[in-house]
Amino acid sequence: MQLVIFRKTAENIADDYLKSRGVHLVSGQARSRRVHNMTAYRHGSQDNKKIDVRRRMIS
């Protein structure tokens, strides 16, 4: 019960603070998952087959 009350008061305090500062929160747009250069994407896919990720690093 105390946690519920705490969350409500914290939310109210945050809302009041944002209102006093004149800040409006909006959700951003999702990034598009479109490939811009398909030949570079395919070239990277071919190159990653040559890389051994589990190999020990040379130091």
C-alpha positions as CSV (number, residue, x, y, z in Angstrom):
1,M,0.0,0.0,0.0
2,Q,2.8,2.4,0.8
3,L,4.5,1.7,-2.5
4,V,1.3,2.6,-4.4
5,I,0.9,5.8,-2.5
6,F,4.6,6.6,-3.0
7,R,4.3,6.0,-6.8
8,K,1.3,8.3,-7.0
9,T,2.9,11.1,-5.1
10,A,6.1,10.7,-7.1
11,E,4.2,10.8,-10.4
12,N,2.3,14.0,-9.2
13,I,5.5,15.7,-8.2
14,A,7.1,14.8,-11.6
15,D,4.0,16.1,-13.5
16,D,4.0,19.4,-11.5
17,Y,7.7,19.9,-12.1
18,L,7.3,19.3,-15.8
19,K,4.3,21.6,-15.9
20,S,6.2,24.4,-14.1
21,R,9.1,24.1,-16.6
22,G,6.7,24.0,-19.6
23,V,8.0,20.7,-20.8
24,H,5.7,18.5,-22.9
25,L,6.7,14.9,-23.2
26,V,5.9,13.1,-26.5
27,S,6.8,9.7,-27.8
28,G,9.4,9.7,-30.5
29,Q,9.0,8.0,-33.9
30,A,10.3,4.5,-34.3
31,R,13.3,4.0,-36.4
32,S,12.7,2.4,-39.8
33,R,14.5,-0.9,-40.3
34,R,15.0,-0.3,-44.0
35,V,18.4,-1.1,-45.5
36,H,19.6,2.0,-47.4
37,N,22.4,0.3,-49.4
38,M,21.5,-3.3,-50.2
39,T,24.8,-4.1,-51.9
40,A,26.8,-3.0,-48.8
41,Y,24.4,-5.1,-46.6
42,R,25.0,-8.2,-48.7
43,H,28.8,-7.5,-48.7
44,G,28.7,-7.3,-44.9
45,S,26.8,-10.6,-44.7
46,Q,29.4,-12.3,-46.8
47,D,32.3,-10.8,-44.8
48,N,30.8,-11.9,-41.5
49,K,31.0,-15.5,-42.5
50,K,34.8,-15.2,-42.5
51,I,35.0,-13.9,-38.9
52,D,35.4,-16.4,-36.1
53,V,33.8,-14.7,-33.1
54,R,34.8,-17.5,-30.6
55,R,38.5,-17.3,-31.4
56,R,40.8,-15.9,-28.8
57,M,41.9,-12.3,-29.2
58,I,45.4,-11.5,-30.2
59,S,47.0,-9.1,-27.7
